[in-house]
Amino acid sequence: MLTTSEERLALLRHQVREWAAEVRPFALEVDRDPSLATGLLHLPTVALASRVQIPPPYNDRPLSIKGEVFHVTGALERAVWCEEVAWGDLGIGLASPGASMCGVLVEALGSEAQKRRFYGDLLERPTWTMFALTEPHTGSDPASLGSTFSRSDTGGIRLDGTKRFVSNAVRARFGAVFARTGPGPYHIRAALVDTSLPGYHAEPIPTIGVRAAQLGAVTLESVELSEEHMLGSGLSSLRRGLWGWSRVLDVLRPTVAAMAVGLARAAYEYVCEHRAEPSREDAARLARMAHEIDAVRHLTLSAAAAVDRNQENGHLASVAKLRAARLAVSVTRAAPAFFGAGGRIEHPLLDKYARDALAFEFMEGSQNVQRLAVAGALTRGTLDPGAPVG
């Protein structure tokens, strides 16, 4: 018999899957023209994206399904939501408005006034946000940040730097930007930046996959900020910088794994629907594929539940993300082969899935980053090498 928690998750999954199915017909069109993503607010998963992932104290209009209320702020609920949204279409899911990574950072570092303003703006109208950490020459290594906060001639704070591969950078109304106030790890800060400020400029970067997310290149030239824009002002120098960055990745890593599972499911189900009378060999391959998807989903949900119990359990999410990213690539590469040599040409949606799957290597850390996280947990003694992880 299902527990109350399992019933809630099943209810959420069933409803979001219904909504996500309405996204699928727009997937290829938005892949060709990412600017169309902002015109999909009539679709429930896109329209509701700004109302989920907002903490209860700041959200008086949470998602309600058959009398059950969902804020989708826990890792487990996020994983369920994001798996189904990615099953509908990964690119459009990433292109949706809402709190996303920026919201997790605001929850961790923001003052009460910052939280009320940030979340209030999201609830007022569909609002796109961005999270700008990655830089052209140093990647996502926060210790190597080149962007800077410095005192301006007017006594305010001046932000200068460049960022790359920032999702929704062109669409965002505001977002979090990381930079440094001085050398060393204790001088890293984050600020909430309004993209309408003079000196902020973003332009899209052509990509092979997840085109709807419209990754962007951001240039920051003497952007004038004040102390009200700075996050973590009441925290220690370490917690308002590197800790905030790592907390966002730890909390959201299970959702990245869940999105990879959702994409793999979409490719697998496409084959099952369109491959008429598969051979015995193909049927066996599909059965193995289904088993692997179920196993990785179980691993991902177990990791998400562990993060909900203790946010320091991010290393378990690293295991899930590593495995799920591989799953997405292997399934989406194998799927077109069920239709012969021209599978990717004759089935453009499968071609899109295969291109989109490559993005998981770079989302919330590469494979080597995940391995380092797990190795660190083993070294600290916080991960039992004999414990089952999925």
C-alpha positions in Angstrom: 0.0 0.0 0.0 1.3 3.4 -0.9 2.4 5.8 1.8 1.0 9.3 1.9 4.3 10.6 0.5 4.3 8.1 -2.3 0.7 9.0 -3.1 1.6 12.7 -3.3 4.5 12.1 -5.6 2.4 9.8 -7.8 -0.3 12.5 -8.0 2.3 15.1 -8.9 3.9 12.9 -11.5 0.6 12.0 -13.2 -0.5 15.6 -13.5 2.8 17.0 -14.7 3.1 14.2 -17.3 -0.3 15.2 -18.7 0.8 18.9 -18.9 4.2 17.9 -20.4 2.5 16.0 -23.2 1.1 19.3 -24.4 4.7 20.7 -24.8 5.9 17.9 -27.1 4.3 19.2 -30.4 6.3 22.5 -30.1 9.7 20.8 -29.4 11.1 20.9 -33.0 9.7 24.3 -33.8 11.3 25.9 -30.7 14.5 24.0 -31.4 14.7 25.7 -34.8 13.7 29.2 -33.4 14.4 29.5 -29.7 12.8 33.0 -29.5 9.4 31.2 -29.7 9.9 29.8 -26.2 8.6 33.0 -24.6 5.3 32.5 -26.5 4.4 29.2 -24.9 2.9 30.6 -21.7 -0.4 29.0 -22.6 1.1 25.7 -21.8 0.7 24.7 -18.1 4.2 23.5 -17.4 5.6 26.8 -18.8 3.0 29.0 -17.2 3.3 27.4 -13.8 7.1 27.4 -13.8 7.1 30.8 -12.0 4.8 29.5 -9.2 6.8 26.4 -8.2 10.2 26.2 -6.5 9.3 29.1 -4.3 9.5 28.5 -0.5 6.2 28.4 1.4 6.7 31.7 3.3 6.9 33.6 0.1 4.3 31.8 -2.0 0.6 32.3 -1.4 -0.3 30.7 -4.8 1.3 27.3 -4.8 0.4 24.5 -7.1 -2.8 22.7 -6.1 -3.7 19.2 -7.5 -6.9 17.6 -6.3 -6.7 19.4 -3.0 -3.0 18.6 -2.5 -0.6 21.6 -2.3 2.8 21.4 -3.9 5.6 24.1 -3.6 8.1 21.8 -5.4 11.0 23.1 -3.2 12.2 19.7 -1.9 14.7 17.7 -4.0 12.3 14.8 -4.3 9.4 16.9 -5.7 11.8 18.8 -7.9 13.1 15.5 -9.3 9.6 14.3 -10.2 8.6 17.7 -11.7 11.8 18.0 -13.8 11.7 14.4 -15.0 8.3 14.8 -16.5 9.0 18.3 -17.9 12.1 16.9 -19.6 10.1 14.0 -20.9 7.8 16.6 -22.6 10.8 18.5 -23.9 14.1 19.2 -22.2 14.9 22.4 -24.1 11.5 24.1 -23.4 11.7 23.0 -19.8 15.1 24.8 -19.4 13.7 27.8 -21.3 10.7 28.3 -18.9 10.5 31.2 -16.6 10.9 30.8 -12.8 13.3 30.7 -9.9 15.5 27.9 -11.0 19.2 28.0 -9.9 18.9 31.7 -9.0 16.0 31.0 -6.6 18.0 28.4 -4.7 20.8 30.8 -4.2 18.4 33.6 -3.0 16.9 31.2 -0.5 20.3 30.3 0.8 21.9 33.7 0.9 19.2 36.3 0.5 18.0 38.7 3.2 14.3 38.8 4.1 13.8 41.9 1.9 15.7 40.3 -1.1 13.6 37.1 -0.8 10.3 38.9 -0.7 11.2 41.1 -3.7 12.7 38.3 -5.7 9.9 35.7 -5.2 7.2 38.4 -5.3 8.4 39.4 -8.8 8.2 35.8 -10.0 4.6 35.5 -8.7 3.5 38.8 -10.1 4.2 37.8 -13.7 6.2 35.1 -15.6 9.8 36.1 -15.1 12.9 34.6 -16.5 16.0 34.5 -14.3 19.7 33.5 -14.9 22.6 32.2 -12.9 26.0 33.5 -14.2 29.0 31.7 -12.9 30.8 30.2 -15.9 33.5 32.3 -17.6 35.2 32.0 -21.0 38.6 30.9 -20.0 38.1 29.3 -16.5 34.8 27.5 -16.9 32.8 27.1 -13.7 35.7 27.1 -11.3 34.7 29.8 -8.7 38.3 30.0 -7.4 39.4 31.2 -10.8 36.8 33.9 -11.3 37.9 36.9 -13.3 34.8 39.1 -12.9 35.1 41.7 -10.2 33.2 43.8 -7.8 34.9 47.1 -7.0 34.0 50.5 -5.6 32.7 53.0 -8.1 33.5 56.7 -8.3 30.0 57.3 -6.8 30.6 55.1 -3.8 28.5 52.3 -5.1 29.6 48.9 -6.4 30.8 48.4 -9.9 30.5 45.0 -11.6 32.8 44.1 -14.5 33.4 40.8 -16.3 32.3 38.3 -18.8 30.2 35.1 -18.5 29.4 32.3 -20.9 26.9 29.6 -21.4 24.3 31.3 -19.2 20.8 29.8 -19.8 18.1 32.4 -20.6 20.7 35.2 -20.4 18.9 37.1 -23.2 15.4 36.6 -21.7 16.2 37.1 -18.0 14.8 40.1 -16.2 17.3 39.6 -13.4 19.7 36.9 -12.0 22.6 36.0 -9.9 26.1 37.0 -10.9 29.3 35.7 -9.2 32.4 37.9 -9.0 35.3 38.6 -6.6 36.0 41.6 -4.3 39.7 40.5 -4.0 42.1 37.6 -4.3 41.5 34.2 -2.8 38.4 32.1 -2.0 37.1 34.3 0.8 36.5 37.2 -1.6 33.9 35.7 -3.8 30.4 37.2 -3.7 27.1 37.0 -5.6 24.8 39.8 -6.5 21.2 40.0 -7.9 21.6 42.0 -11.1 18.8 43.7 -13.0 19.5 43.0 -16.7 18.0 46.4 -17.6 20.9 48.2 -15.9 23.4 50.0 -18.1 26.4 47.9 -18.9 24.6 44.6 -19.0 24.7 43.0 -22.4 23.7 39.4 -23.5 23.7 37.7 -26.8 22.8 34.1 -27.7 25.5 31.5 -28.4 24.7 28.9 -31.1 24.5 25.5 -29.7 24.0 21.9 -31.0 21.5 20.9 -28.3 19.0 22.4 -25.8 18.7 25.3 -28.3 15.4 26.5 -26.6 17.4 27.4 -23.5 19.3 29.9 -25.6 22.6 29.9 -23.8 24.1 33.3 -23.8 27.3 35.3 -23.5 27.1 38.1 -21.0 29.3 41.2 -20.9 29.3 43.3 -17.7 30.8 46.7 -18.2 30.8 49.0 -15.2 27.3 47.9 -14.0 26.4 50.1 -11.1 25.1 48.2 -8.1 24.4 49.0 -4.4 24.7 46.9 -1.2 21.0 46.0 -1.6 22.0 44.0 -4.7 24.6 41.9 -2.8 23.6 38.5 -1.5 24.8 37.1 1.8 25.8 40.4 3.4 25.0 39.0 6.9 27.0 35.8 6.4 30.6 34.9 6.9 33.0 35.6 3.9 33.1 31.8 3.1 29.4 31.1 3.3 28.4 34.0 1.1 30.6 32.9 -1.7 31.8 29.3 -2.3 29.3 27.8 0.1 26.4 29.5 -1.7 27.6 28.2 -5.1 28.1 24.6 -3.8 24.7 24.6 -2.0 22.9 25.4 -5.3 24.6 22.6 -7.1 24.0 20.1 -4.2 20.3 20.9 -4.1 19.7 20.9 -7.8 22.0 18.0 -8.9 19.2 15.4 -8.4 17.0 17.4 -10.7 19.6 17.3 -13.4 19.8 13.6 -13.0 16.0 13.4 -13.2 15.9 15.5 -16.4 18.4 13.0 -17.9 16.1 10.2 -17.0 13.1 12.0 -18.5 14.9 12.5 -21.8 16.0 8.9 -21.9 12.4 7.9 -21.3 11.2 10.1 -24.1 13.5 8.4 -26.6 12.7 4.9 -25.4 8.9 5.5 -25.5 9.2 7.1 -29.0 10.8 3.9 -30.2 8.2 1.7 -28.6 5.4 3.8 -30.2 6.9 4.1 -33.7 8.8 0.8 -34.2 6.2 -1.6 -35.6 6.7 -5.2 -34.8 10.3 -5.2 -33.5 12.4 -8.3 -34.0 13.1 -10.6 -31.0 16.5 -9.0 -30.8 15.1 -5.5 -30.8 12.5 -6.4 -28.2 15.2 -7.7 -25.9 17.2 -4.5 -26.4 14.2 -2.4 -25.5 13.5 -4.5 -22.4 17.1 -4.0 -21.2 16.7 -0.3 -22.0 13.5 -0.1 -19.9 15.1 -1.9 -17.0 18.1 0.5 -17.0 15.8 3.5 -17.1 13.9 2.2 -14.1 17.1 1.5 -12.2 18.5 4.9 -12.8 15.2 6.6 -11.8 15.3 4.7 -8.6 18.8 5.8 -7.9 17.9 9.4 -8.7 14.9 9.5 -6.4 16.9 7.8 -3.7 19.6 10.5 -4.0 16.9 13.3 -4.0 15.4 11.8 -0.8 18.8 11.8 0.8 19.3 15.4 -0.1 15.9 16.2 1.5 17.0 14.5 4.7 20.3 16.3 4.7 21.6 18.8 2.2 25.1 17.7 2.9 24.3 14.5 1.0 25.2 16.1 -2.3 27.7 13.3 -3.1 24.8 10.9 -3.5 23.3 13.2 -6.1 26.7 13.2 -7.9 26.4 9.4 -8.3 22.9 9.8 -9.7 23.9 12.6 -12.0 26.9 10.7 -13.3 24.9 7.6 -14.1 21.8 9.4 -15.5 23.9 11.6 -17.9 25.5 8.4 -19.3 22.0 6.8 -19.6 20.6 9.8 -21.5 23.5 9.7 -24.0 23.4 5.9 -24.5 19.6 5.7 -24.9 19.3 8.6 -27.3 22.2 7.4 -29.4 20.7 3.9 -29.6 17.2 4.9 -30.3 17.6 6.0 -34.0 19.3 2.7 -34.8 16.0 0.9 -34.4 14.9 2.7 -37.6 17.9 1.9 -39.7 20.8 3.9 -41.1 18.6 7.0 -41.7 17.0 7.0 -38.3 18.2 10.5 -37.2 17.2 12.0 -40.6 13.8 10.3 -40.8 13.0 10.9 -37.2 14.1 14.5 -36.3 12.8 14.3 -32.8 15.2 11.4 -32.1 18.0 13.5 -33.6 17.0 16.3 -31.3 17.0 14.0 -28.3 20.5 12.8 -29.1 21.8 16.4 -29.4 20.1 17.5 -26.2 21.6 14.6 -24.2 25.1 15.9 -24.7 24.3 18.9 -22.5 24.2 16.9 -19.3 27.9 16.5 -19.3 28.2 20.2 -18.5 25.1 20.8 -16.4 26.0 21.0 -12.6 29.5 19.7 -13.2 31.2 17.3 -15.6 31.8 13.6 -15.0 35.2 14.4 -13.4 33.5 16.9 -11.0 31.0 14.3 -9.9 33.8 11.7 -9.4 35.7 14.2 -7.2 32.6 14.9 -5.1 32.2 11.1 -4.5 35.9 10.7 -3.8 35.8 13.6 -1.3 32.9 12.0 0.5 34.8 8.7 0.7 37.9 10.6 2.0 35.9 12.4 4.7 34.2 9.2 5.7 30.7 10.5 4.9 30.0 7.9 2.3 30.0 4.2 3.1 31.7 2.5 0.1 29.6 -0.6 0.7 26.3 1.2 1.0 23.8 0.7 -1.9 23.3 3.8 -4.0 20.8 2.6 -6.4 
